[in-house]
Amino acid sequence: MITDQVKTWVTLDQAAEQLGVSTSKVKRYIEEHVLFAVKIDKQLMIPADIISDKEPLSSIRGTMLQLLDLGLTEVEAIDWLYQDNDALGETPMSALLKGHKAPVRRAAQALG
């Protein structure tokens, strides 16, 4: 479960502050899959590690769009990012955070 995998969460307001944008812009980022959020205790929360140096993790959008194009729901796509992946030897999110976008996208393609 994703809530077990993510150590630190931020609210939409906190994400907006970190990114230097409005909360409505953060909501737009979520709609556009630049960021993603998970409801925890009735509040949308964003994994803190997908925001770095005042920028969203650049590989999220393309990876999320690929997973959605493969027929996964948004919840399934987010869960996939945080599940151990034998092909990668780690979770896809861990690989993305290390800058290994291409192997993650190849592993995602294998789902189709």
C-alpha positions as CSV (number, residue, x, y, z in Angstrom):
1,M,0.0,0.0,0.0
2,I,1.3,3.4,-1.0
3,T,0.8,4.9,2.5
4,D,3.3,2.4,3.8
5,Q,5.9,3.2,1.1
6,V,5.9,7.0,1.3
7,K,7.8,8.4,4.3
8,T,6.8,12.0,4.0
9,W,3.6,13.6,2.7
10,V,2.7,17.2,2.0
11,T,-0.6,18.9,1.6
12,L,-1.6,20.8,-1.5
13,D,-0.9,24.1,0.3
14,Q,2.5,22.9,1.4
15,A,3.3,21.7,-2.2
16,A,2.2,25.1,-3.5
17,E,4.6,26.8,-1.1
18,Q,7.5,24.5,-2.1
19,L,6.8,25.0,-5.8
20,G,6.2,28.8,-5.5
21,V,2.8,28.5,-7.1
22,S,-0.8,28.8,-6.1
23,T,-2.8,25.9,-4.7
24,S,-5.0,26.0,-7.8
25,K,-1.8,25.5,-9.9
26,V,-1.0,22.5,-7.8
27,K,-4.5,21.1,-8.5
28,R,-3.9,21.7,-12.2
29,Y,-0.6,19.9,-12.0
30,I,-2.4,16.9,-10.5
31,E,-5.1,17.0,-13.3
32,E,-2.3,17.1,-15.9
33,H,-0.4,14.3,-14.1
34,V,2.6,16.5,-13.5
35,L,2.1,15.6,-9.8
36,F,-0.2,13.0,-8.2
37,A,-2.1,13.0,-4.9
38,V,-3.6,10.4,-2.7
39,K,-6.5,10.8,-0.3
40,I,-5.4,10.2,3.3
41,D,-7.9,10.8,6.0
42,K,-10.1,12.7,3.6
43,Q,-7.3,15.1,2.5
44,L,-5.3,15.0,-0.7
45,M,-1.7,14.5,0.0
46,I,1.4,14.5,-2.3
47,P,4.5,12.4,-1.7
48,A,7.1,14.9,-0.6
49,D,9.9,13.3,-2.7
50,I,8.2,14.0,-6.0
51,I,9.0,17.7,-5.4
52,S,12.7,18.6,-5.5
53,D,14.5,21.9,-5.9
54,K,11.1,23.7,-6.2
55,E,10.2,21.6,-9.2
56,P,7.9,18.5,-9.7
57,L,9.8,15.4,-10.6
58,S,10.0,15.7,-14.4
59,S,9.6,12.0,-15.2
60,I,6.2,11.6,-13.4
61,R,4.0,13.0,-16.1
62,G,5.2,10.9,-19.0
63,T,5.3,7.8,-16.8
64,M,1.8,8.4,-15.5
65,L,0.5,9.0,-19.0
66,Q,2.1,5.8,-20.2
67,L,0.5,3.8,-17.4
68,L,-2.9,5.4,-18.0
69,D,-2.6,4.7,-21.8
70,L,-1.9,1.0,-20.9
71,G,-5.3,0.9,-19.2
72,L,-4.4,1.4,-15.6
73,T,-6.6,3.6,-13.5
74,E,-4.9,6.5,-11.7
75,V,-4.9,4.6,-8.4
76,E,-3.5,1.5,-10.1
77,A,-0.8,3.5,-11.7
78,I,0.3,5.1,-8.4
79,D,0.2,1.8,-6.7
80,W,2.4,0.3,-9.5
81,L,5.0,3.1,-9.0
82,Y,5.4,2.0,-5.3
83,Q,5.4,-1.8,-5.7
84,D,8.7,-3.7,-5.9
85,N,9.5,-4.5,-9.6
86,D,11.6,-7.6,-10.4
87,A,12.8,-6.1,-13.7
88,L,14.1,-3.0,-11.9
89,G,15.2,-4.6,-8.7
90,E,13.5,-1.8,-6.8
91,T,10.2,0.2,-6.9
92,P,9.6,2.2,-10.1
93,M,9.4,5.3,-8.0
94,S,12.8,4.6,-6.4
95,A,14.3,4.3,-9.9
96,L,12.6,7.5,-11.1
97,L,14.0,9.4,-8.1
98,K,17.5,8.2,-9.2
99,G,16.9,9.5,-12.7
100,H,16.3,6.1,-14.3
101,K,13.3,7.0,-16.4
102,A,14.0,4.7,-19.4
103,P,14.1,1.4,-17.5
104,V,10.9,2.4,-15.6
105,R,9.1,3.1,-18.9
106,R,10.4,-0.3,-20.3
107,A,9.1,-2.1,-17.2
108,A,5.8,-0.2,-17.6
109,Q,5.6,-1.2,-21.3
110,A,5.8,-4.9,-20.2
111,L,2.4,-4.4,-18.6
112,G,0.8,-4.0,-21.9
